[in-house]
Amino acid sequence: MGDTQENSFTEQERFRIRRLEISDKKKGFIELLRQLTICESISDKDFDKDFEERYQELANHGNDHVICVIEDTHTEKIVATGSVFIEKKFIRNCAKVGHIEDVVVDSLIRGMQLGKKVVGFLTDHACSVGCYKVILDCNTENKPFYEKCGYKQKEVQTVKYFI
């Protein structure tokens, strides 16, 4: 019966894209981010407190900082995520620019176009709040993926790390 139920889900029903919710901390959100970069291990007690504080801090930014997730409704796990924050500028008549960060899809289900859905969701959000452009940085091997999402290379990024 489990296979029949799983196969009866359409992709849209099975993989639901939405904004991050506080309950996503129990659905593998941080574990997914660990596939992208370093996420320190902390105790469950500290994790709950730290996660909730950061979640609330970001929620207070409203539409200026949005984290989206894709939940596999069959497994109730977060399988993809990304974020966009809105920079308010003085140039271009006090324009806004979106910055997409932290896009990752669970390694077990890559190739199902979920990354494109995340980037599309975040790009659409930036457009809907009046951004004149969206910027994202990626490594060289991910460049073809972002080009398929409609992005093109422009100029050069530099970075300075403090830790």
Secondary structure per residue as TSV (DSSP state, phi and psi in degrees):
chain	resnum	aa	ss	phi	psi
A	1	M	-	360.0	-36.8
A	2	G	H	-58.4	-41.8
A	3	D	H	-65.4	-40.2
A	4	T	H	-62.5	-44.8
A	5	Q	H	-63.9	-43.7
A	6	E	H	-62.4	-42.5
A	7	N	H	-72.0	-19.2
A	8	S	H	-80.9	-15.1
A	9	F	S	-70.0	132.9
A	10	T	-	-78.3	161.0
A	11	E	H	-58.4	-40.1
A	12	Q	H	-64.7	-37.5
A	13	E	H	-72.2	-38.5
A	14	R	H	-74.0	-42.4
A	15	F	E	-109.6	96.2
A	16	R	E	-95.8	122.4
A	17	I	E	-95.5	136.7
A	18	R	E	-165.1	176.1
A	19	R	E	-74.7	153.3
A	20	L	-	-58.1	138.8
A	21	E	-	-119.8	155.8
A	22	I	G	-57.7	-33.7
A	23	S	G	-70.0	-11.9
A	24	D	G	-68.7	-15.4
A	25	K	G	-62.5	-27.1
A	26	K	G	-92.2	0.9
A	27	K	G	-110.8	18.9
A	28	G	T	88.6	17.8
A	29	F	H	-60.4	-49.7
A	30	I	H	-67.9	-38.3
A	31	E	H	-60.8	-37.8
A	32	L	H	-64.7	-45.0
A	33	L	H	-60.8	-29.0
A	34	R	T	-65.1	-19.8
A	35	Q	T	-74.8	-15.6
A	36	L	T	-97.3	-45.9
A	37	T	S	-159.8	-174.5
A	38	I	-	-72.1	125.8
A	39	C	-	-128.8	110.3
A	40	E	-	-57.8	145.3
A	41	S	-	-80.3	131.9
A	42	I	-	-135.1	161.0
A	43	S	-	-65.8	158.8
A	44	D	H	-57.6	-41.0
A	45	K	H	-62.6	-50.2
A	46	D	H	-66.1	-37.7
A	47	F	H	-59.0	-49.4
A	48	D	H	-58.3	-48.2
A	49	K	H	-64.3	-49.6
A	50	D	H	-63.9	-42.3
A	51	F	H	-62.6	-47.2
A	52	E	H	-63.3	-40.7
A	53	E	H	-63.3	-45.9
A	54	R	H	-67.1	-41.0
A	55	Y	H	-57.2	-47.6
A	56	Q	H	-65.4	-41.1
A	57	E	H	-58.3	-45.7
A	58	L	H	-70.0	-37.6
A	59	A	H	-61.7	-32.8
A	60	N	T	-65.4	-17.8
A	61	H	T	-83.1	-4.4
A	62	G	G	56.3	-127.5
A	63	N	G	-78.5	-2.3
A	64	D	G	-83.4	-10.7
A	65	H	E	-149.1	108.6
A	66	V	E	-121.0	130.2
A	67	I	E	-111.5	125.2
A	68	C	E	-108.5	155.1
A	69	V	E	-135.2	157.0
A	70	I	E	-115.1	123.6
A	71	E	E	-102.5	132.4
A	72	D	E	-80.4	105.7
A	73	T	T	-68.8	-17.0
A	74	H	T	-74.8	-42.8
A	75	T	T	-100.0	-10.8
A	76	E	T	58.3	38.4
A	77	K	E	-116.5	147.4
A	78	I	E	-80.6	123.1
A	79	V	E	-115.5	-7.6
A	80	A	E	-157.9	151.6
A	81	T	E	-158.1	165.5
A	82	G	E	-173.0	166.0
A	83	S	E	-138.1	157.4
A	84	V	E	-137.6	134.0
A	85	F	E	-121.3	150.1
A	86	I	E	-104.8	121.8
A	87	E	E	-97.1	126.6
A	88	K	E	-96.3	125.8
A	89	K	-	-114.0	165.3
A	90	F	S	-93.1	-28.7
A	91	I	H	-69.0	165.0
A	92	R	H	52.5	44.9
A	93	N	H	63.9	45.9
A	94	C	H	61.1	48.6
A	95	A	-	-74.9	173.9
A	96	K	E	-123.6	146.4
A	97	V	E	-128.4	134.6
A	98	G	E	-92.0	144.0
A	99	H	E	-124.7	114.9
A	100	I	E	-92.4	134.7
A	101	E	E	-140.4	162.7
A	102	D	E	55.3	44.0
A	103	V	E	-84.5	125.6
A	104	V	E	-151.6	142.7
A	105	V	E	-120.8	138.1
A	106	D	-	-51.3	130.3
A	107	S	G	-59.5	-24.2
A	108	L	G	-75.2	-17.5
A	109	I	G	-131.0	22.7
A	110	R	T	-64.4	153.4
A	111	G	T	96.0	3.4
A	112	M	S	-102.3	14.0
A	113	Q	S	70.9	15.8
A	114	L	H	-71.3	-34.5
A	115	G	H	-62.3	-40.4
A	116	K	H	-63.6	-36.6
A	117	K	H	-65.4	-41.9
A	118	V	H	-63.0	-50.7
A	119	V	H	-61.7	-40.2
A	120	G	H	-62.8	-43.8
A	121	F	H	-58.9	-47.5
A	122	L	H	-69.5	-39.5
A	123	T	H	-63.9	-45.4
A	124	D	H	-61.0	-38.7
A	125	H	H	-62.6	-47.7
A	126	A	H	-59.1	-42.2
A	127	C	H	-63.7	-42.0
A	128	S	H	-67.1	-24.1
A	129	V	T	-97.1	9.1
A	130	G	T	94.4	17.6
A	131	C	E	-69.5	142.4
A	132	Y	E	-89.9	-14.3
A	133	K	E	-159.3	165.4
A	134	V	E	-128.6	135.5
A	135	I	E	-114.8	140.5
A	136	L	E	-145.3	146.1
A	137	D	-	-107.7	144.0
A	138	C	-	-149.8	166.0
A	139	N	-	-83.3	166.0
A	140	T	G	-57.2	-40.8
A	141	E	G	-69.8	-18.5
A	142	N	G	-92.7	-6.0
A	143	K	H	-55.3	-46.0
A	144	P	H	-59.4	-36.3
A	145	F	H	-61.1	-49.1
A	146	Y	H	-68.8	-29.8
A	147	E	H	-64.1	-37.0
A	148	K	H	-65.6	-23.4
A	149	C	T	-87.3	1.9
A	150	G	T	98.2	6.3
A	151	Y	-	-94.2	153.1
A	152	K	-	-134.8	153.1
A	153	Q	-	-68.2	136.7
A	154	K	-	-145.4	121.1
A	155	E	S	62.2	-156.4
A	156	V	-	-133.6	141.0
A	157	Q	-	-97.7	141.2
A	158	T	-	-125.9	159.9
A	159	V	-	-148.4	150.3
A	160	K	-	-131.8	120.8
A	161	Y	-	-93.7	145.4
A	162	F	-	-103.0	-17.3
A	163	I	-	-137.7	360.0
